[in-house]
Structure formats: C-alpha cells, structure tokens
Amino acid sequence: MVSGNLRATFFDGADIQGSINVPLNAWTYVVFSRVGTTLRSFVNGVQDINTTMTTNLAISGTQYIGSLVDPQSSTGYISGLS
C-alpha cells in the first residue's frame, strides 16, 4: 500500500497504483482479474484499476504476495488465495 491506495508491482518493473483509498485496520476485499491483456482490480466490489498489461505472468522463480520484491513484508492477513 502506498498512501492508503492499492499498489501492484510486477517482476518486469510494471508498477500500477489504484485510486480507491483502502482503509487501515479494516477488512478489505481485494480482487485482481486478468482477461487477455486487460488487468482489473476491485476493492470491496468497486472497480479500481482497469489497464492494459502485456507482461507474461507465467510463474517462474519466487512469487511474492503481500510483500515487495526486496522482500519487504506487509502487515496484515491474507486469505482466500486461489
């Protein structure tokens, strides 16, 4: 999170920041969806990010969820990963 907004950083250097303020110390439902080259994020059911992304997200090497790539961990609880 940066300034209370959702932020996604990808291994190719792509850095995407949303505009919806994510409240601290409150349960927040966050979803990322990618269909073709369209990447979307939703915060508590409201669409936040809608952008084109052509990066190949094939998994190779270490993947981080809930941390930066350094890896600097975030505080909080993550559940419902699939």
Phi and psi in degrees as a GROMACS rama.xvg file:
@    title "Ramachandran Plot"
@    xaxis  label "Phi"
@    yaxis  label "Psi"
@TYPE xy
-128.476  123.503  VAL-2
53.9369  29.7499  SER-3
80.428  4.99758  GLY-4
-107.057  151.196  ASN-5
-65.0758  138.658  LEU-6
-138.487  134.566  ARG-7
-122.763  125.786  ALA-8
-119.462  129.301  THR-9
-109.414  158.191  PHE-10
-60.9393  -19.3383  PHE-11
-87.4684  2.2737  ASP-12
99.4328  -9.16617  GLY-13
-61.387  132.595  ALA-14
-133.131  115.845  ASP-15
-121.455  130.05  ILE-16
-122.884  134.629  GLN-17
-82.7955  179.388  GLY-18
-116.446  -10.3649  SER-19
-81.5864  129.59  ILE-20
-72.3184  125.061  ASN-21
-96.8537  118.774  VAL-22
-68.4991  142.441  PRO-23
-81.666  150.676  LEU-24
59.664  33.6818  ASN-25
-142.614  144.53  ALA-26
-63.6529  131.293  TRP-27
-134.358  130.476  THR-28
-94.9456  116.821  TYR-29
-121.015  131.695  VAL-30
-131.353  135.767  VAL-31
-111.881  138.322  PHE-32
-135.404  135.505  SER-33
-130.992  122.811  ARG-34
-125.401  116.929  VAL-35
63.0257  -121.236  GLY-36
-106.05  9.7852  THR-37
-96.6201  118.222  THR-38
-105.922  128.571  LEU-39
-128.457  150.454  ARG-40
-129.228  151.621  SER-41
-130.93  137.832  PHE-42
-120.087  114.945  VAL-43
51.4907  40.3671  ASN-44
84.792  -2.02922  GLY-45
-105.035  127.046  VAL-46
-65.4301  132.384  GLN-47
-113.232  -63.6387  ASP-48
-99.8962  137.567  ILE-49
-145.801  102.129  ASN-50
-144.762  164.277  THR-51
-91.7087  134.093  THR-52
-138.893  120.483  MET-53
-103.835  2.13729  THR-54
-60.9909  135.218  THR-55
-77.0505  116.551  ASN-56
-96.2956  23.1258  LEU-57
-58.1642  135.069  ALA-58
-77.5834  123.575  ILE-59
-150.541  133.424  SER-60
79.6365  -162.072  GLY-61
-80.2162  132.891  THR-62
-111.963  138.778  GLN-63
-118.101  132.947  TYR-64
-125.396  125.504  ILE-65
87.0756  16.7581  GLY-66
-152.404  164.938  SER-67
-83.1246  169.846  LEU-68
-75.9034  -1.55972  VAL-69
-69.6116  -29.1766  ASP-70
-88.259  120.578  PRO-71
-103.486  119.498  GLN-72
-81.5475  154.97  SER-73
-102.456  160.462  SER-74
-97.1293  144.091  THR-75
140.701  -170.66  GLY-76
-128.96  131.239  TYR-77
-116.946  130.459  ILE-78
-143.026  166.969  SER-79
72.9635  27.7067  GLY-80
-73.8869  137.326  LEU-81
